[in-house]
Amino acid sequence: MTVIAMLSVAPVVEGSMSGEVAKAVAALDDFEVSYETNPMGTVIEADDIDELLAAVGAAHKAVDGDRVSTFLKIDDKRTKEQTAADKVDAVEAHLGREARSDRE
């Protein structure tokens, strides 16, 4: 079954964190996971929890700093195969439109 997670890893620093966040995202490439980064974190999909947790651990360790903050939310649905895209599609079916707005 697919395990889906939302991961946010960042050093606790003043100023830009993007370089360190990029290191965390790059660390995911060494694992059998798919991912998509957005402004608030990275959605990760893996075939099993062990692969997901190994990837998350590597992402956390990839960030330099005296203090690193990591937030992880896991959806381990064990009775049905469902991807992150499937979850978005289900919401959009109820909305009758894309689940996004282009307002600025």
C-alpha positions as protocol buffer text, in pm:
chain_id: "A"
residue {
  index: 1
  type: MET
  ca { x: 0 y: 0 z: 0 }
}
residue {
  index: 2
  type: THR
  ca { x: 112 y: 356 z: -60 }
}
residue {
  index: 3
  type: VAL
  ca { x: 214 y: 564 z: 240 }
}
residue {
  index: 4
  type: ILE
  ca { x: 168 y: 940 z: 195 }
}
residue {
  index: 5
  type: ALA
  ca { x: 336 y: 1203 z: 409 }
}
residue {
  index: 6
  type: MET
  ca { x: 376 y: 1579 z: 441 }
}
residue {
  index: 7
  type: LEU
  ca { x: 729 y: 1673 z: 542 }
}
residue {
  index: 8
  type: SER
  ca { x: 874 y: 2008 z: 639 }
}
residue {
  index: 9
  type: VAL
  ca { x: 1242 y: 2029 z: 739 }
}
residue {
  index: 10
  type: ALA
  ca { x: 1417 y: 2360 z: 808 }
}
residue {
  index: 11
  type: PRO
  ca { x: 1699 y: 2500 z: 1015 }
}
residue {
  index: 12
  type: VAL
  ca { x: 1598 y: 2742 z: 1288 }
}
residue {
  index: 13
  type: VAL
  ca { x: 1780 y: 3052 z: 1157 }
}
residue {
  index: 14
  type: GLU
  ca { x: 1731 y: 3415 z: 1065 }
}
residue {
  index: 15
  type: GLY
  ca { x: 1706 y: 3483 z: 692 }
}
residue {
  index: 16
  type: SER
  ca { x: 1659 y: 3249 z: 399 }
}
residue {
  index: 17
  type: MET
  ca { x: 1632 y: 2876 z: 460 }
}
residue {
  index: 18
  type: SER
  ca { x: 1595 y: 2776 z: 95 }
}
residue {
  index: 19
  type: GLY
  ca { x: 1948 y: 2642 z: 52 }
}
residue {
  index: 20
  type: GLU
  ca { x: 1912 y: 2409 z: 350 }
}
residue {
  index: 21
  type: VAL
  ca { x: 1560 y: 2306 z: 247 }
}
residue {
  index: 22
  type: ALA
  ca { x: 1703 y: 2216 z: -96 }
}
residue {
  index: 23
  type: LYS
  ca { x: 1951 y: 1982 z: 76 }
}
residue {
  index: 24
  type: ALA
  ca { x: 1663 y: 1805 z: 252 }
}
residue {
  index: 25
  type: VAL
  ca { x: 1470 y: 1766 z: -74 }
}
residue {
  index: 26
  type: ALA
  ca { x: 1781 y: 1641 z: -258 }
}
residue {
  index: 27
  type: ALA
  ca { x: 1834 y: 1373 z: 9 }
}
residue {
  index: 28
  type: LEU
  ca { x: 1501 y: 1216 z: -93 }
}
residue {
  index: 29
  type: ASP
  ca { x: 1649 y: 1123 z: -432 }
}
residue {
  index: 30
  type: ASP
  ca { x: 1847 y: 839 z: -269 }
}
residue {
  index: 31
  type: PHE
  ca { x: 1525 y: 654 z: -181 }
}
residue {
  index: 32
  type: GLU
  ca { x: 1241 y: 475 z: -360 }
}
residue {
  index: 33
  type: VAL
  ca { x: 994 y: 759 z: -303 }
}
residue {
  index: 34
  type: SER
  ca { x: 815 y: 1010 z: -520 }
}
residue {
  index: 35
  type: TYR
  ca { x: 771 y: 1365 z: -398 }
}
residue {
  index: 36
  type: GLU
  ca { x: 644 y: 1711 z: -481 }
}
residue {
  index: 37
  type: THR
  ca { x: 760 y: 2023 z: -301 }
}
residue {
  index: 38
  type: ASN
  ca { x: 523 y: 2312 z: -241 }
}
residue {
  index: 39
  type: PRO
  ca { x: 565 y: 2640 z: -47 }
}
residue {
  index: 40
  type: MET
  ca { x: 474 y: 2476 z: 285 }
}
residue {
  index: 41
  type: GLY
  ca { x: 656 y: 2142 z: 262 }
}
residue {
  index: 42
  type: THR
  ca { x: 703 y: 1830 z: 55 }
}
residue {
  index: 43
  type: VAL
  ca { x: 444 y: 1558 z: -10 }
}
residue {
  index: 44
  type: ILE
  ca { x: 616 y: 1218 z: -22 }
}
residue {
  index: 45
  type: GLU
  ca { x: 478 y: 882 z: -140 }
}
residue {
  index: 46
  type: ALA
  ca { x: 642 y: 545 z: -68 }
}
residue {
  index: 47
  type: ASP
  ca { x: 542 y: 181 z: -100 }
}
residue {
  index: 48
  type: ASP
  ca { x: 601 y: 116 z: 270 }
}
residue {
  index: 49
  type: ILE
  ca { x: 653 y: 298 z: 598 }
}
residue {
  index: 50
  type: ASP
  ca { x: 1014 y: 182 z: 640 }
}
residue {
  index: 51
  type: GLU
  ca { x: 1124 y: 343 z: 312 }
}
residue {
  index: 52
  type: LEU
  ca { x: 934 y: 660 z: 397 }
}
residue {
  index: 53
  type: LEU
  ca { x: 1089 y: 690 z: 744 }
}
residue {
  index: 54
  type: ALA
  ca { x: 1439 y: 623 z: 608 }
}
residue {
  index: 55
  type: ALA
  ca { x: 1393 y: 901 z: 351 }
}
residue {
  index: 56
  type: VAL
  ca { x: 1260 y: 1140 z: 616 }
}
residue {
  index: 57
  type: GLY
  ca { x: 1556 y: 1064 z: 843 }
}
residue {
  index: 58
  type: ALA
  ca { x: 1799 y: 1138 z: 561 }
}
residue {
  index: 59
  type: ALA
  ca { x: 1621 y: 1464 z: 479 }
}
residue {
  index: 60
  type: HIS
  ca { x: 1641 y: 1574 z: 843 }
}
residue {
  index: 61
  type: LYS
  ca { x: 2011 y: 1486 z: 868 }
}
residue {
  index: 62
  type: ALA
  ca { x: 2092 y: 1667 z: 541 }
}
residue {
  index: 63
  type: VAL
  ca { x: 2008 y: 2007 z: 691 }
}
residue {
  index: 64
  type: ASP
  ca { x: 2300 y: 2188 z: 856 }
}
residue {
  index: 65
  type: GLY
  ca { x: 2250 y: 2397 z: 1165 }
}
residue {
  index: 66
  type: ASP
  ca { x: 2261 y: 2404 z: 1542 }
}
residue {
  index: 67
  type: ARG
  ca { x: 1886 y: 2344 z: 1548 }
}
residue {
  index: 68
  type: VAL
  ca { x: 1664 y: 2175 z: 1287 }
}
residue {
  index: 69
  type: SER
  ca { x: 1285 y: 2168 z: 1299 }
}
residue {
  index: 70
  type: THR
  ca { x: 1104 y: 1878 z: 1130 }
}
residue {
  index: 71
  type: PHE
  ca { x: 728 y: 1833 z: 1094 }
}
residue {
  index: 72
  type: LEU
  ca { x: 597 y: 1503 z: 962 }
}
residue {
  index: 73
  type: LYS
  ca { x: 236 y: 1399 z: 901 }
}
residue {
  index: 74
  type: ILE
  ca { x: 176 y: 1042 z: 778 }
}
residue {
  index: 75
  type: ASP
  ca { x: -130 y: 885 z: 614 }
}
residue {
  index: 76
  type: ASP
  ca { x: -73 y: 508 z: 618 }
}
residue {
  index: 77
  type: LYS
  ca { x: -397 y: 379 z: 466 }
}
residue {
  index: 78
  type: ARG
  ca { x: -364 y: 3 z: 491 }
}
residue {
  index: 79
  type: THR
  ca { x: -691 y: -116 z: 338 }
}
residue {
  index: 80
  type: LYS
  ca { x: -684 y: 61 z: 2 }
}
residue {
  index: 81
  type: GLU
  ca { x: -428 y: 173 z: -254 }
}
residue {
  index: 82
  type: GLN
  ca { x: -454 y: 553 z: -284 }
}
residue {
  index: 83
  type: THR
  ca { x: -207 y: 811 z: -412 }
}
residue {
  index: 84
  type: ALA
  ca { x: -181 y: 1177 z: -318 }
}
residue {
  index: 85
  type: ALA
  ca { x: -327 y: 1263 z: -660 }
}
residue {
  index: 86
  type: ASP
  ca { x: -625 y: 1034 z: -590 }
}
residue {
  index: 87
  type: LYS
  ca { x: -694 y: 1227 z: -269 }
}
residue {
  index: 88
  type: VAL
  ca { x: -689 y: 1560 z: -453 }
}
residue {
  index: 89
  type: ASP
  ca { x: -910 y: 1418 z: -730 }
}
residue {
  index: 90
  type: ALA
  ca { x: -1169 y: 1312 z: -470 }
}
residue {
  index: 91
  type: VAL
  ca { x: -1187 y: 1664 z: -326 }
}
residue {
  index: 92
  type: GLU
  ca { x: -1210 y: 1816 z: -673 }
}
residue {
  index: 93
  type: ALA
  ca { x: -1496 y: 1578 z: -761 }
}
residue {
  index: 94
  type: HIS
  ca { x: -1693 y: 1718 z: -468 }
}
residue {
  index: 95
  type: LEU
  ca { x: -1603 y: 2075 z: -559 }
}
residue {
  index: 96
  type: GLY
  ca { x: -1681 y: 2026 z: -926 }
}
residue {
  index: 97
  type: ARG
  ca { x: -1364 y: 2215 z: -1014 }
}
residue {
  index: 98
  type: GLU
  ca { x: -990 y: 2228 z: -946 }
}
residue {
  index: 99
  type: ALA
  ca { x: -898 y: 2276 z: -582 }
}
residue {
  index: 100
  type: ARG
  ca { x: -707 y: 2597 z: -645 }
}
residue {
  index: 101
  type: SER
  ca { x: -756 y: 2967 z: -701 }
}
residue {
  index: 102
  type: ASP
  ca { x: -542 y: 3208 z: -900 }
}
residue {
  index: 103
  type: ARG
  ca { x: -624 y: 3509 z: -679 }
}
residue {
  index: 104
  type: GLU
  ca { x: -327 y: 3724 z: -592 }
}
